[in-house]
Amino acid sequence: MRVVPEGIDLLLDHNERVRIPEEFLRLRERIRPDTFTRYRFTDDLELELAKRFGVGKENLVTTAGSNDAIDRICRCYLNANRNMITTEPTFEMIPLLGARTGARVIRVPWLTEPFPVERVMDAADGQIALVVVVSPNNPTGQIATLENIRALSEKFSTAIVLLDFAYIEFADYDFTREALALPNVVITRTFSKAYGLAGLRVGYALGATAIIDKMRAIAPVYSVSALSARIVLDTLAIGGKWTEEYLENVRLERELLCDLLRSFGAQPNASQGNFMLAKFANADHVYRRLIEQGILVRSYAYTNDMTDYLRITCPGNAQDFVRLKRALCSIFEEKP
């Protein structure tokens, strides 16, 4: 449950887009009245997304955010006798959704080093049905390479390799098309991050027809609302420029924030997400002082092995980034 302390007006704790252009908000004016009153499927959105990735509609299914897609994949392929491998730390819903099926969840450490492909392959217990890789990984920002995914696909040829690309738009390289050539790889993506539409809950999965058919078979009817689908379609049609500007801003802020944190003696990860994970000598002090200045970042004080870390979302705009920078400078320039 998300708890926002009183006085916070800059939320940098959930990797959300902080601001959205006024032009984008005018998309609401394009919505037809019957969008609110009629039941609708998401065929138009699925056709548009399939076209963009050069696949058939049978290779794509829309979901209520990528969480829904990951949940469906877990329910399709896991049970008490079919287990899952994932890395740790990673998106916290993944081990929870895996364990919910009764499967054993095997966790391979991956914090600051390159993707541990050999250790993941060595972790197999003979009952692996699903291997999950988040890239860029949340919360670390680390990436897996196409070569890593090919190696996993071959090693676990009788299992499914789930590649969660929730943050891929922020990365240097998007290898969705190449990964889809691997028969046992399924990719999940979302409009929550790069497009800033987390509240609409729209995601999708891409993969072989047999995988997508299984995901459709267990889906609730109308899992994505007509209103959400319509706004996403309009965003794809006219919102490209706004999204590209945001992505460019985040990439620049990521570099600047990394340099700034290093100058203060912190140890930031080489992130390719819209956030920066860093180790601090005084993480709790920094966290609390930022709250006093109205800024909320992600603390890991509740974990066993990341208590010294904070994850800071890049705002994606100059106004809020300057405020974040000034707040951090004021904290680290304080006299003891």
MARVO-118299 format. One record per residue (C-alpha): residue number from 1; chain; x, y, z; residue in three letters. Coordinates in nm, 3 decimals. Each point is the difference from the previous one (the first is absolute). Layout:
! MARVO-118299
<NUM,'A',<X,Y,Z>,'ALA'>
...
END
This chain:
! MARVO-118299
<1,'A',<0.000,0.000,0.000>,'MET'>
<2,'A',<0.139,0.338,-0.099>,'ARG'>
<3,'A',<0.025,0.246,0.287>,'VAL'>
<4,'A',<0.071,0.363,-0.092>,'VAL'>
<5,'A',<0.114,0.210,0.296>,'PRO'>
<6,'A',<-0.175,0.332,0.058>,'GLU'>
<7,'A',<0.154,0.292,-0.188>,'GLY'>
<8,'A',<0.133,-0.201,-0.295>,'ILE'>
<9,'A',<-0.062,0.162,-0.338>,'ASP'>
<10,'A',<0.272,-0.164,-0.214>,'LEU'>
<11,'A',<-0.042,-0.377,-0.025>,'LEU'>
<12,'A',<0.320,-0.166,-0.121>,'LEU'>
<13,'A',<-0.058,-0.338,0.165>,'ASP'>
<14,'A',<-0.203,-0.202,-0.254>,'HIS'>
<15,'A',<0.174,0.077,-0.332>,'ASN'>
<16,'A',<-0.303,0.190,-0.124>,'GLU'>
<17,'A',<0.004,0.287,-0.246>,'ARG'>
<18,'A',<-0.020,0.314,0.214>,'VAL'>
<19,'A',<-0.158,0.239,-0.251>,'ARG'>
<20,'A',<-0.205,-0.046,-0.314>,'ILE'>
<21,'A',<-0.029,0.257,-0.282>,'PRO'>
<22,'A',<-0.314,0.212,-0.023>,'GLU'>
<23,'A',<-0.040,-0.113,-0.360>,'GLU'>
<24,'A',<-0.016,-0.356,0.122>,'PHE'>
<25,'A',<-0.281,0.082,0.240>,'LEU'>
<26,'A',<-0.205,0.127,-0.294>,'ARG'>
<27,'A',<-0.025,-0.359,-0.122>,'LEU'>
<28,'A',<-0.306,-0.022,0.223>,'ARG'>
<29,'A',<-0.181,0.232,-0.239>,'GLU'>
<30,'A',<0.033,-0.261,-0.279>,'ARG'>
<31,'A',<-0.188,-0.271,0.191>,'ILE'>
<32,'A',<-0.341,-0.090,-0.144>,'ARG'>
<33,'A',<-0.288,-0.010,0.251>,'PRO'>
<34,'A',<-0.081,-0.364,-0.079>,'ASP'>
<35,'A',<0.347,-0.096,0.123>,'THR'>
<36,'A',<-0.146,0.039,0.349>,'PHE'>
<37,'A',<-0.324,-0.186,-0.065>,'THR'>
<38,'A',<0.085,-0.301,-0.218>,'ARG'>
<39,'A',<0.188,-0.322,0.064>,'TYR'>
<40,'A',<0.302,-0.019,-0.228>,'ARG'>
<41,'A',<0.287,-0.235,-0.064>,'PHE'>
<42,'A',<0.351,0.127,-0.070>,'THR'>
<43,'A',<0.037,-0.134,-0.355>,'ASP'>
<44,'A',<0.093,0.339,-0.145>,'ASP'>
<45,'A',<0.279,0.050,0.251>,'LEU'>
<46,'A',<0.131,-0.354,-0.046>,'GLU'>
<47,'A',<0.005,0.041,-0.378>,'LEU'>
<48,'A',<0.190,0.329,0.028>,'GLU'>
<49,'A',<0.257,-0.142,0.241>,'LEU'>
<50,'A',<0.045,-0.316,-0.206>,'ALA'>
<51,'A',<0.062,0.212,-0.309>,'LYS'>
<52,'A',<0.263,0.204,0.182>,'ARG'>
<53,'A',<0.193,-0.313,0.096>,'PHE'>
<54,'A',<-0.049,-0.180,-0.331>,'GLY'>
<55,'A',<-0.191,-0.293,0.149>,'VAL'>
<56,'A',<-0.348,-0.143,-0.047>,'GLY'>
<57,'A',<-0.287,0.085,0.233>,'LYS'>
<58,'A',<0.018,-0.361,0.121>,'GLU'>
<59,'A',<0.344,0.080,0.145>,'ASN'>
<60,'A',<-0.115,0.284,0.227>,'LEU'>
<61,'A',<-0.249,0.043,0.282>,'VAL'>
<62,'A',<-0.085,0.313,0.196>,'THR'>
<63,'A',<-0.013,-0.023,0.378>,'THR'>
<64,'A',<-0.085,0.214,0.302>,'ALA'>
<65,'A',<0.357,0.125,0.034>,'GLY'>
<66,'A',<0.302,-0.226,-0.026>,'SER'>
<67,'A',<-0.081,-0.134,0.350>,'ASN'>
<68,'A',<-0.304,-0.172,-0.149>,'ASP'>
<69,'A',<0.212,-0.145,-0.281>,'ALA'>
<70,'A',<0.259,-0.138,0.244>,'ILE'>
<71,'A',<-0.275,-0.143,0.221>,'ASP'>
<72,'A',<-0.162,-0.181,-0.294>,'ARG'>
<73,'A',<0.333,-0.148,-0.110>,'ILE'>
<74,'A',<0.067,-0.126,0.353>,'CYS'>
<75,'A',<-0.346,-0.156,0.023>,'ARG'>
<76,'A',<0.036,-0.162,-0.342>,'CYS'>
<77,'A',<0.338,-0.163,0.057>,'TYR'>
<78,'A',<0.063,-0.041,0.373>,'LEU'>
<79,'A',<-0.134,-0.232,0.269>,'ASN'>
<80,'A',<0.129,-0.197,0.297>,'ALA'>
<81,'A',<0.209,-0.218,-0.234>,'ASN'>
<82,'A',<0.112,0.266,-0.248>,'ARG'>
<83,'A',<0.239,0.259,0.138>,'ASN'>
<84,'A',<0.134,0.344,-0.085>,'MET'>
<85,'A',<0.342,0.167,-0.008>,'ILE'>
<86,'A',<0.035,0.375,0.035>,'THR'>
<87,'A',<0.264,0.243,0.117>,'THR'>
<88,'A',<0.019,0.190,0.327>,'GLU'>
<89,'A',<-0.067,0.282,0.053>,'PRO'>
<90,'A',<-0.258,0.047,-0.273>,'THR'>
<91,'A',<-0.355,0.124,-0.050>,'PHE'>
<92,'A',<-0.155,-0.110,0.327>,'GLU'>
<93,'A',<-0.323,-0.134,-0.153>,'MET'>
<94,'A',<0.184,-0.268,-0.198>,'ILE'>
<95,'A',<0.098,-0.233,0.288>,'PRO'>
<96,'A',<-0.336,0.065,0.166>,'LEU'>
<97,'A',<-0.197,-0.097,-0.311>,'LEU'>
<98,'A',<0.220,-0.304,-0.051>,'GLY'>
<99,'A',<-0.038,-0.120,0.357>,'ALA'>
<100,'A',<-0.377,0.048,-0.017>,'ARG'>
<101,'A',<-0.021,-0.292,-0.247>,'THR'>
<102,'A',<0.168,-0.236,0.247>,'GLY'>
<103,'A',<0.325,-0.001,-0.199>,'ALA'>
<104,'A',<0.342,0.014,0.158>,'ARG'>
<105,'A',<0.162,0.336,-0.079>,'VAL'>
<106,'A',<0.377,-0.024,-0.045>,'ILE'>
<107,'A',<0.175,0.337,0.035>,'ARG'>
<108,'A',<0.340,0.079,-0.148>,'VAL'>
<109,'A',<0.177,0.311,0.137>,'PRO'>
<110,'A',<0.047,0.284,-0.253>,'TRP'>
<111,'A',<0.073,0.340,0.148>,'LEU'>
<112,'A',<0.294,0.184,-0.158>,'THR'>
<113,'A',<0.175,-0.247,-0.228>,'GLU'>
<114,'A',<-0.085,-0.094,-0.363>,'PRO'>
<115,'A',<-0.292,-0.239,-0.046>,'PHE'>
<116,'A',<0.099,-0.331,0.167>,'PRO'>
<117,'A',<-0.101,-0.227,-0.286>,'VAL'>
<118,'A',<0.220,-0.292,0.111>,'GLU'>
<119,'A',<-0.132,0.010,0.356>,'ARG'>
<120,'A',<-0.359,0.011,-0.126>,'VAL'>
<121,'A',<0.061,-0.306,-0.215>,'MET'>
<122,'A',<0.175,-0.180,0.285>,'ASP'>
<123,'A',<-0.298,0.065,0.231>,'ALA'>
<124,'A',<-0.225,-0.240,-0.190>,'ALA'>
<125,'A',<-0.157,-0.265,0.224>,'ASP'>
<126,'A',<-0.144,-0.229,-0.267>,'GLY'>
<127,'A',<-0.351,0.142,0.030>,'GLN'>
<128,'A',<0.045,0.344,-0.152>,'ILE'>
<129,'A',<-0.298,0.113,-0.205>,'ALA'>
<130,'A',<0.059,0.376,0.002>,'LEU'>
<131,'A',<0.308,0.224,0.001>,'VAL'>
<132,'A',<-0.070,0.369,0.061>,'VAL'>
<133,'A',<0.236,0.281,-0.098>,'VAL'>
<134,'A',<-0.082,0.368,0.055>,'VAL'>
<135,'A',<0.211,0.225,-0.221>,'SER'>
<136,'A',<0.072,0.276,0.082>,'PRO'>
<137,'A',<-0.039,-0.154,0.340>,'ASN'>
<138,'A',<-0.204,0.169,0.270>,'ASN'>
<139,'A',<0.143,0.116,0.240>,'PRO'>
<140,'A',<0.360,-0.030,-0.121>,'THR'>
<141,'A',<-0.019,0.139,-0.354>,'GLY'>
<142,'A',<0.226,-0.281,-0.125>,'GLN'>
<143,'A',<-0.067,-0.162,-0.338>,'ILE'>
<144,'A',<0.014,-0.344,-0.155>,'ALA'>
<145,'A',<0.131,-0.027,-0.356>,'THR'>
<146,'A',<-0.154,-0.173,-0.299>,'LEU'>
<147,'A',<0.281,-0.257,0.026>,'GLU'>
<148,'A',<-0.102,-0.067,0.361>,'ASN'>
<149,'A',<-0.361,-0.062,-0.103>,'ILE'>
<150,'A',<0.104,-0.226,-0.287>,'ARG'>
<151,'A',<0.211,-0.205,0.241>,'ALA'>
<152,'A',<-0.292,-0.035,0.243>,'LEU'>
<153,'A',<-0.241,-0.088,-0.280>,'SER'>
<154,'A',<0.228,-0.282,-0.113>,'GLU'>
<155,'A',<0.083,-0.125,0.351>,'LYS'>
<156,'A',<-0.366,-0.001,0.110>,'PHE'>
<157,'A',<-0.141,-0.115,-0.333>,'SER'>
<158,'A',<-0.295,-0.180,0.162>,'THR'>
<159,'A',<-0.085,0.298,0.223>,'ALA'>
<160,'A',<-0.124,0.353,-0.063>,'ILE'>
<161,'A',<0.237,0.296,0.023>,'VAL'>
<162,'A',<-0.191,0.310,0.108>,'LEU'>
<163,'A',<0.173,0.326,-0.091>,'LEU'>
<164,'A',<-0.159,0.294,0.180>,'ASP'>
<165,'A',<0.071,0.314,-0.202>,'PHE'>
<166,'A',<-0.192,0.249,0.215>,'ALA'>
<167,'A',<0.291,0.248,-0.020>,'TYR'>
<168,'A',<0.146,-0.090,-0.339>,'ILE'>
<169,'A',<-0.080,0.337,-0.162>,'GLU'>
<170,'A',<0.256,0.163,0.231>,'PHE'>
<171,'A',<0.278,-0.246,-0.092>,'ALA'>
<172,'A',<0.266,0.041,-0.265>,'ASP'>
<173,'A',<-0.122,-0.300,-0.200>,'TYR'>
<174,'A',<-0.343,-0.158,-0.043>,'ASP'>
<175,'A',<0.029,-0.354,-0.136>,'PHE'>
<176,'A',<-0.369,-0.092,0.011>,'THR'>
<177,'A',<-0.010,-0.112,-0.364>,'ARG'>
<178,'A',<0.311,-0.215,0.029>,'GLU'>
<179,'A',<-0.120,-0.164,0.323>,'ALA'>
<180,'A',<-0.335,-0.085,-0.158>,'LEU'>
<181,'A',<0.183,-0.223,-0.246>,'ALA'>
<182,'A',<0.071,-0.233,0.293>,'LEU'>
<183,'A',<-0.290,-0.251,0.023>,'PRO'>
<184,'A',<-0.027,-0.017,0.380>,'ASN'>
<185,'A',<0.041,0.371,0.081>,'VAL'>
<186,'A',<-0.295,0.216,0.102>,'VAL'>
<187,'A',<0.043,0.375,0.047>,'ILE'>
<188,'A',<-0.208,0.224,0.223>,'THR'>
<189,'A',<-0.017,0.377,-0.051>,'ARG'>
<190,'A',<-0.203,0.286,0.146>,'THR'>
<191,'A',<-0.126,0.353,-0.056>,'PHE'>
<192,'A',<0.056,0.081,0.368>,'SER'>
<193,'A',<0.360,0.120,-0.020>,'LYS'>
<194,'A',<0.123,0.166,-0.320>,'ALA'>
<195,'A',<-0.348,0.118,-0.093>,'TYR'>
<196,'A',<-0.090,0.110,0.351>,'GLY'>
<197,'A',<-0.338,-0.177,0.000>,'LEU'>
<198,'A',<0.031,-0.211,0.314>,'ALA'>
<199,'A',<-0.353,0.087,0.113>,'GLY'>
<200,'A',<-0.156,-0.141,-0.318>,'LEU'>
<201,'A',<0.139,-0.351,0.065>,'ARG'>
<202,'A',<0.084,-0.104,-0.355>,'VAL'>
<203,'A',<0.273,-0.248,-0.084>,'GLY'>
<204,'A',<0.049,-0.278,-0.251>,'TYR'>
<205,'A',<0.187,-0.323,-0.068>,'ALA'>
<206,'A',<0.168,-0.115,-0.320>,'LEU'>
<207,'A',<0.094,-0.357,-0.079>,'GLY'>
<208,'A',<-0.071,-0.320,-0.189>,'ALA'>
<209,'A',<-0.363,-0.071,-0.081>,'THR'>
<210,'A',<-0.017,-0.294,0.241>,'ALA'>
<211,'A',<0.115,0.220,0.290>,'ILE'>
<212,'A',<-0.235,0.288,-0.084>,'ILE'>
<213,'A',<-0.293,-0.241,-0.044>,'ASP'>
<214,'A',<0.054,-0.131,0.353>,'LYS'>
<215,'A',<0.007,0.355,0.135>,'MET'>
<216,'A',<-0.323,0.090,-0.179>,'ARG'>
<217,'A',<-0.171,-0.313,0.127>,'ALA'>
<218,'A',<0.034,0.101,0.366>,'ILE'>
<219,'A',<-0.068,0.372,-0.046>,'ALA'>
<220,'A',<-0.308,0.167,0.149>,'PRO'>
<221,'A',<-0.233,0.147,-0.260>,'VAL'>
<222,'A',<0.071,0.369,-0.069>,'TYR'>
<223,'A',<0.314,-0.003,0.214>,'SER'>
<224,'A',<0.108,0.332,-0.156>,'VAL'>
<225,'A',<-0.260,0.275,0.006>,'SER'>
<226,'A',<-0.122,0.160,-0.323>,'ALA'>
<227,'A',<0.097,0.341,0.136>,'LEU'>
<228,'A',<0.357,-0.106,0.075>,'SER'>
<229,'A',<0.038,-0.168,-0.339>,'ALA'>
<230,'A',<-0.130,0.309,-0.180>,'ARG'>
<231,'A',<0.238,0.235,0.179>,'ILE'>
<232,'A',<0.296,-0.229,-0.071>,'VAL'>
<233,'A',<-0.091,-0.017,-0.370>,'LEU'>
<234,'A',<-0.020,0.379,-0.019>,'ASP'>
<235,'A',<0.330,0.026,0.185>,'THR'>
<236,'A',<0.168,-0.228,-0.252>,'LEU'>
<237,'A',<-0.148,0.205,-0.284>,'ALA'>
<238,'A',<0.101,0.350,0.112>,'ILE'>
<239,'A',<0.217,-0.025,0.312>,'GLY'>
<240,'A',<0.331,-0.118,-0.143>,'GLY'>
<241,'A',<0.177,0.334,0.024>,'LYS'>
<242,'A',<-0.094,0.048,0.366>,'TRP'>
<243,'A',<0.119,-0.349,0.086>,'THR'>
<244,'A',<0.332,0.042,-0.180>,'GLU'>
<245,'A',<0.069,0.328,0.178>,'GLU'>
<246,'A',<-0.072,-0.165,0.333>,'TYR'>
<247,'A',<0.231,-0.292,-0.078>,'LEU'>
<248,'A',<0.280,0.236,-0.100>,'GLU'>
<249,'A',<-0.046,0.199,0.320>,'ASN'>
<250,'A',<0.014,-0.313,0.213>,'VAL'>
<251,'A',<0.317,-0.126,-0.168>,'ARG'>
<252,'A',<0.170,0.334,0.058>,'LEU'>
<253,'A',<-0.118,0.020,0.363>,'GLU'>
<254,'A',<0.120,-0.355,0.057>,'ARG'>
<255,'A',<0.356,0.098,-0.093>,'GLU'>
<256,'A',<-0.010,0.322,0.198>,'LEU'>
<257,'A',<-0.144,-0.172,0.307>,'LEU'>
<258,'A',<0.259,-0.276,-0.019>,'CYS'>
<259,'A',<0.284,0.255,-0.011>,'ASP'>
<260,'A',<-0.155,0.204,0.281>,'LEU'>
<261,'A',<-0.042,-0.298,0.230>,'LEU'>
<262,'A',<0.356,-0.115,-0.065>,'ARG'>
<263,'A',<0.127,0.347,0.088>,'SER'>
<264,'A',<-0.169,-0.040,0.339>,'PHE'>
<265,'A',<0.164,-0.337,0.063>,'GLY'>
<266,'A',<-0.308,-0.211,-0.080>,'ALA'>
<267,'A',<0.027,-0.310,-0.222>,'GLN'>
<268,'A',<-0.261,0.014,-0.281>,'PRO'>
<269,'A',<-0.074,-0.292,-0.230>,'ASN'>
<270,'A',<0.043,0.042,-0.375>,'ALA'>
<271,'A',<-0.374,0.020,-0.058>,'SER'>
<272,'A',<-0.186,-0.022,-0.330>,'GLN'>
<273,'A',<-0.342,0.059,0.155>,'GLY'>
<274,'A',<-0.168,0.329,0.088>,'ASN'>
<275,'A',<0.151,-0.020,0.348>,'PHE'>
<276,'A',<0.329,-0.026,0.183>,'MET'>
<277,'A',<0.077,-0.249,0.275>,'LEU'>
<278,'A',<0.286,0.110,0.223>,'ALA'>
<279,'A',<0.172,-0.115,0.315>,'LYS'>
<280,'A',<0.044,0.265,0.270>,'PHE'>
<281,'A',<0.203,0.009,0.317>,'ALA'>
<282,'A',<-0.302,0.168,0.162>,'ASN'>
<283,'A',<-0.300,-0.111,-0.207>,'ALA'>
<284,'A',<-0.259,0.048,0.272>,'ASP'>
<285,'A',<0.122,0.354,0.072>,'HIS'>
<286,'A',<-0.017,0.094,-0.368>,'VAL'>
<287,'A',<-0.346,-0.156,-0.032>,'TYR'>
<288,'A',<-0.138,0.192,0.298>,'ARG'>
<289,'A',<0.160,0.331,-0.098>,'ARG'>
<290,'A',<-0.152,-0.028,-0.348>,'LEU'>
<291,'A',<-0.341,-0.056,0.158>,'ILE'>
<292,'A',<0.049,0.317,0.200>,'GLU'>
<293,'A',<0.042,0.179,-0.332>,'GLN'>
<294,'A',<-0.315,-0.152,-0.147>,'GLY'>
<295,'A',<0.171,-0.269,-0.209>,'ILE'>
<296,'A',<-0.071,-0.373,0.037>,'LEU'>
<297,'A',<0.242,-0.262,-0.134>,'VAL'>
<298,'A',<0.003,-0.377,0.046>,'ARG'>
<299,'A',<0.157,-0.133,0.318>,'SER'>
<300,'A',<0.107,-0.362,0.051>,'TYR'>
<301,'A',<0.037,0.025,0.377>,'ALA'>
<302,'A',<-0.238,-0.296,0.035>,'TYR'>
<303,'A',<0.227,-0.241,-0.194>,'THR'>
<304,'A',<0.282,-0.212,0.134>,'ASN'>
<305,'A',<0.268,0.077,-0.258>,'ASP'>
<306,'A',<-0.095,0.343,-0.144>,'MET'>
<307,'A',<-0.042,0.215,0.308>,'THR'>
<308,'A',<0.271,0.236,-0.126>,'ASP'>
<309,'A',<-0.172,0.061,-0.335>,'TYR'>
<310,'A',<-0.244,0.260,-0.134>,'LEU'>
<311,'A',<-0.170,-0.003,-0.339>,'ARG'>
<312,'A',<-0.066,0.342,-0.150>,'ILE'>
<313,'A',<-0.231,0.050,-0.298>,'THR'>
<314,'A',<0.124,0.243,-0.264>,'CYS'>
<315,'A',<-0.278,0.263,-0.032>,'PRO'>
<316,'A',<0.042,0.048,-0.374>,'GLY'>
<317,'A',<-0.028,0.379,0.007>,'ASN'>
<318,'A',<0.243,0.279,0.084>,'ALA'>
<319,'A',<-0.211,0.166,0.269>,'GLN'>
<320,'A',<-0.030,-0.305,0.224>,'ASP'>
<321,'A',<0.352,-0.122,-0.070>,'PHE'>
<322,'A',<0.146,0.332,0.113>,'VAL'>
<323,'A',<-0.205,-0.027,0.318>,'ARG'>
<324,'A',<0.127,-0.354,0.062>,'LEU'>
<325,'A',<0.359,0.106,-0.066>,'LYS'>
<326,'A',<-0.024,0.295,0.237>,'ARG'>
<327,'A',<-0.152,-0.217,0.271>,'ALA'>
<328,'A',<0.279,-0.259,-0.028>,'LEU'>
<329,'A',<0.267,0.270,-0.002>,'CYS'>
<330,'A',<-0.146,0.158,0.312>,'SER'>
<331,'A',<0.008,-0.336,0.180>,'ILE'>
<332,'A',<0.357,-0.090,-0.088>,'PHE'>
<333,'A',<0.132,0.349,0.060>,'GLU'>
<334,'A',<-0.142,0.009,0.353>,'GLU'>
<335,'A',<0.255,0.039,0.274>,'LYS'>
<336,'A',<0.016,-0.298,0.239>,'PRO'>
END
